[in-house]
Amino acid sequence: MKYFFLVFFASLNFMIYGQKYETIRYFNQNGDLNSEIIYNIEEDLNNYFWMSTDNGIFKYNGNSFKKFTVKNGLPSNDIFKIKIDSRNRIWLTGYYFGLYYIYKDKVVKVKNSEKYNTLEYLYENKDTIFFKNPYFVNIKYITKNNKLESLPLNLNRVRIMTYNDNGLEVYRYAKKLNFFVIYKNRRINVPKGYVFYPNLSSTVPTFVKDYSLMKYHSLNRIISNDIIFLKDGKWNKFLKTKEVKKIKILSRDFENNYTYMYDSKNKIIVLKDNVYNYKLTKLYSSLPIDNDKIYFTFIDKSKNIWVITNDNQLIFVPNNYDQISSYNSEFIFKNKFSSIKYGIKYKDKFFLITNNNEFGFFDLNNKFSVIDIFKNEALYKIIVNNEKLILCTNKSHYYYDINSYSLIKKFKSPANKNSKIIDNELIYSKGASLNINDSVILSIKNSIRFKDFVKINDKFYCSNEDFIISKSIYDKFHTKREIKYVNVIEKYNDLLLVGTNSNGLFLLNSKLETVQKVNNNKNIIDIKVEKNIIYVLTTNSLHVYEIVKNKLALLKVKSSKDGILDSRNKNINIDSKFIYIYSQYGITKIKKINIKTKSKAEIDFECLEFPTYTDKTIKLNRKTNTLNFLFNVNTFENEKNFKKFIRLENDNSFIKHKWEELSNKSFTYKDLKPGHYKLTLKLTSENLYKDQIKEINFYIEPYFWETTLFSFIVIALIILIIVVLYLYFKNKANKRYYLQNKINYLELKALKSQMNPHFMFNTLNGLQSVIFTKNDKEINNYFVKFSRLLRITLEVLNKEKVTLKDEINYLQSYLELEQIRKINNLVCTINIDDNLDLEGIEIPVMLLQPLLENAIEHGYSNLNKTSNLIINVKKIINTLIIEIEDDGIGVDLDKINNKEYLIKNNSFACNNIKDRIKVLNYFSKNKYKIEWFNLNNENKTGTKVIFSINLTNGK
């Protein structure tokens, strides 16, 4: 690498790409960093980089910039200094009044700071941050409630710095330029003329003999070389050389205990912990950057170098920027007409075959040197074996001395493009045979030609464009496996690696069975094996695999995005430290250590509608239902090497959520419904150690009418309305029912009241007939029975129901009275089942008496014979049946069922009974039933009335 940089600075006409996969990057005002002046850079606790400029503050994640300006709350766009504290707050300094910082991407103003101008972060001690103005006149500090207070003066002196680890405190006299240090409770005066300069060291108080420090300069400060620091109570020289009189400090503050200086000899000097660091100083001297243009630099936590130049370029130099170095054809051949066809490195030289059929070599000190030129032969390959260079052409093998490059011998062997050294013998293919010198060691019939071959144990594996064939020199038969478009084959132990043209990489076992297939659709040019590491070269990339348990595991992918020359690759070779890729337009050299390191990347996520730094659920109002997101990758590798996936889950959805690959940085969710959401972001890469996952939980608050409470209220109101309507209509129905009951009751009472006059009328008619037809004794008996019946009638008329026993007794009293009144003999028979509970059954009052009266008055009215009246009282299952049968003249059923006829002919009893039963059934769910039957036939006359009561509906 030493010669590489010498050539770089010696000649700008020949380009060398001193790049690595994290290539050197240049940023200026024409790109995302659109500012005229970049003042300084700081790295925060989350490995983001913050830059203060004259056009705002920029936050950089390795791929993209986020800008903060006055629109975001900055007091001014011209911020010339930033400093980051232990809580990851970015403190700002500029020419404005007030003290501001950025925390979690929000600009915050410190209370009570409006009257102070150009305050600058000084130091932090025990969670308290101290600030100064440019002249150390007054020291401020921040209270716990984020309020700015002044440090109280003590005897006209002010403490301006405390060193936590060393028990040191630096003071300044309030009215003088003198400083002193308190060390172990002892005052040590600073020599006169020296000014405190905290930018030089974070561990010890450092003073410079230069009064210009009392003037505030933000850029290109030149100071005296006369620097002292206090250590262990004694003064020491910071730089012990006297040759350099002036130096330029290239850091705004001590960064990671480094101090960067630029001396008058155009040399960058780096000190670590106040001690000259030879390694870092040498590293800066080797950078492809003019030292005299650097006005700011620092080394970040990952040992990357950041540089700001006088022409306002921001340059990022990765810590291993020399791990991938590319040398193009113009630099190698010093012309624009030659290109590489094949190459191999041996010791410190690259041996090449060119498109002009030249065979030669070059190193970093000299241009390409031609060993031999062939006009009538096609050059294919170079092999190094036993201190000899073997050049393979389409006609011969040429042997050259590796040191003198002189031709040793020539061996004619046509079509030997795929010559190899196997078991220390040069074996080449000729058609469908393998040969050593002029001897055929293996041939296979019916094959066109071999394109490549390897040997595993005692078997050769040969390939052409269509087949893989395995055969030993002792076998009569061979095994064949069809694989299309085979380019190259190589072995790993007992496994076979087969690279194809646009058909990927096959891993086969000794039986030519597929163990694994990778790199689908890739055109594989060359394969190299080193222990368990497999290097696979495609047309435009390098894939590195590790074989684990006989399976290929991808370690790295390298392409033009990572610093490899962007041209058609030809072949690779490796040594103990490097991988060499030979392509049409140059050579790329990669350190193997680069292959072993895993990619580093983190998810950088931002939402334009809400801050995304919190782990808590973010609450959004209902109107914020369209969200715009940015998904960046926090890495200094190429962002295109990573795949980004997103998944939005809603707790109200029953759909299975799937990952969605994101091709752009931005994505939007529109018209999101209220509810809880979880947005998951996943970052994956073939080179990542493991996938990176980040979750953002947010909640969109619903409108009141979309809430569960509102739904409950609506449901409750609906239920309340239903209940109110139910109660209203029920009350209305009850009133109607009550009125109907009252009407029915009055109607029933009226019917009962009708019975009484009707009964009295019939009884008095009967009394009249008794007086005219009977003797005094019978008349007296009639009056006795009549008075008793009248008394019973008056008693029962006020009752709704009576027991069956009382009803039968009443009927017997009535029939006794009728038997006296009737001229013809009236024979009454009452049959009652023995199992009837006469006192336990109740029936409506005076419901049967009118039926008896009707049978006597109408059934026997025109008969002059003995009348028989039979009453049967029985119970069938749960029904009480009362039958009244007479042998009178019978009944006309049509007339008995015609209400108008009954009313017209004054048949009050039948009509009254029907109306009563109708009313009673209204109250008792059709419990009562009455039927009339005409018994008139050849053998019998009369009427039968059946009255039934369903006892299951109550008594």
Buried (B, 14 or more C-beta within 10 A) or exposed (E): EEEBBEBBEEEEEBBBBBBBBBBBEEBBBEEBBBBEBBBBBBBBEEBBBBBBBBBBBBBBBBBBBBBBBEEBEBBBBBBBBBBBBEEBBBBBBBEBEBBBBBBEBEBBEBBBBEEBBBBBBBBBBEEEBBBBBBEBEBBBBBEEEEEBEEBEEEEEBBBBBBBEEBEBBBBBEBEEBBBBBBBEEEEBEBEEBBBBBBBBBBBBBBBBBBEEBEEEEBEEBEBBBBBBBBBEEEBBEBBEEEEBEEBBBBBBBBBEEBBBBBBEEEBBBBBBEBEBBEEBBEBBBBBBBEBEBBBBBBBBEEEBBBBBBEEBBBBBBBBBBBBBBBBBBBBBBBEEEBBBBBBBBBEEBBBBBBEBBBBBBBBBEEEBEBBBEBEEEEBBBBBBEEEBBBBBBBBBBBBBEBEEBEBEEEBEBEBBBBBBEBEEEBBBBBBBBBBEEEEEEBBBEEBEBBBBBBBBEEBBBBBBBBBBBBBEEEEEEBBBBEBEBBBBBBBBEEBBBBBBBEBBBBBBEBEBEEEBBBBEEBBBBBBBBEEEBBBBBBBBBBBBBBBEEEEBEBBBBBBBBBBBBEBBBBBBBBEEEBBBBBBBBBBBBBBBEBBEBEBBBBBBBBBEBBEBBEEEEBEBEBEBBEBEBBBBBBBBBBBEBBBBBBBBBBEEEEEEEEEEEBEEBEBEBEEBEBBEBBBBBBBBBEBBEEEBEBEBBBBBBBEEEBEEEEEEEEEEEEEEEEEEEEEEEEEEEEEEEEEBBEEBEEBBEEBBEBBBEBBEEBBEEBBEBBEEEBEEEBBEBBEEBBEEBBEBBEEBBEEEBBBBBBBBBBBEBBBBBBBBBBEEEBEBEEEBEEEBEBEEBBBBBBBBBBBBBBBBBBBBEEBEEEBBBBBBBBBEEEBBBBBBBBBBBBBBEEEBEBEEBBEEEEBBBBBBBBBBBEBBEBEBEEBBBBEBBBBBEEEEBBBBBBBBBBBEEEE
